[in-house]
Amino acid sequence: MSVVEQARRARDAAEALAVATRTVKDAALHAMADALVTRTPEILTANAADLAAGREAGLSAAVLDRLALDAGRVAGIADALREMAALPDPVGEVVRGSTLPNGLELRQVRVPFGVVGIIYEARPNVTVDAAGICLKSGNAALLRGSSSAAHSNAALVAVLRDAVAGAGLPADAVQLLDAGSRDSVKELMRARGLVDVLIPRGGASLIRTVVEESTVPVIETGVGNCHVYVDAAADQAKAVAIALNAKTQRLSTCNTAESLLVHADVADAFLPAVLAAFAEAGVTVHGSPEVAAYSPAVVPATDEDFATEYLSADISVAVVDSLDAAVAHIRRYGTGHTEAIVTDSQAAAREFVARVDAAAVMVNASTRFTDGGEFGFGAEIGISTQKLHARGPMGLPELTSTKYVVTGDGHLR
């Protein structure tokens, strides 16, 4: 089936979803969750085929980690759907309303986009998260995953479609595009008028391609070259713990810290401690000459190192002379995702928050908290690093647009 035909079927499904009650949509989410758990063995069989092919193809450990499923991960994905069902339905929410001087009643209400296309890489959990968040927000989902997860995604979507249909909604609310053909991506990006919005999730190359080549409106989910800045007034034990967690809690996510900046006034005391912690955790430090002076294990950092989203057990580290220098470094190399400061100075924290341009700024907290679930939004569709419509973790309200409803009593202009 062509992408155009799938998009047309998705539009038909979106009409039904737009008027579906919360009760019906939540029942479908629960049915999807139950079906995932019940059919876990066939999902894991499909995933094993993808993992075997991935190892043979030489995929990195980070990519294989994103690709891998086990019973626990499937159960967690199912639980995320149940948690989503418990969240408020954004559709129909009144954003604002008033009675105009002429007596007209004006309301701005949330409505679904319609058809949402998601292009993503080797994360099977995105298949379920995207399908669920689209359904809850009244949108039909066109999913285009990577070929490396083709078996897993096909198994997951088969389970989800059966569950959605069994709950009384159109199975075409969730569709998977052919991952074996590059043409499917091109067709999806050109399906303006059939697809309402595209959301790319993945590496810099994928996102750049979709943003530059799509005629369908795009919500950009950005690369995460996230920084932790240790200020002169930082609690150093707290700073070590935050830097270590931000880097190592999970290596392959966009909110993982990829760079550490240390104020020169605390470098002598702080760097030996944090370098030892990184070494014990198996993290390779790519450091400036000032950092390399503290340990022979430090790899000399290049300009490219400071611009890299590693998604691996690597981190770039530099010493800065001031908060100004830290902000300048972040402005040069950051990607607008998440930046963190560790400090006991309220003045430094306020200045950092005001001057750093990012979707999320952490004060004395790990970058790993930039997440829809951690923010209480439930499963997210991605972290938007753009500034129009949505920025930061994109939960249910961010998957809606609005319309104005104007009610009169025979009013004429």
ABEGO torsion letter per residue (X at the ends): XBAAAAAAAAAAAAAAAAABBAAAAAAAAAAAAAAAAAAAAAAAAAAAAAAAAAAAAGBBAAAAAAABBBAAAAAAAAAAAAAAAABBBABGBBABBBBBAAGBBBBBBBBBAGBBBBBBBBBAAAAAAAAAAAAAAGBBBBBBBBAAAAAAAAAAAAAAAAAAAAAGBBAAABBBBBAABAAAAAAAAAABGABABBBBBEBAAAAAAAAAABABBBBBBBBBBBBBBBBAABBAAAAAAAAAAAAAABAABAABBABBBBBAAAAAAAAAAAAAAAAAAGBBBBBBAAAAAABAABBBBBAAAAABBAGBBBBBBBBBABAAAAAAAAAAABAGBBBBBBBABAAAAAAAAAABBBABBBBGBBAAABBAAAAGAEBBAEBBABABGBBEBBBAAAABBBBBBBBBBGBBX
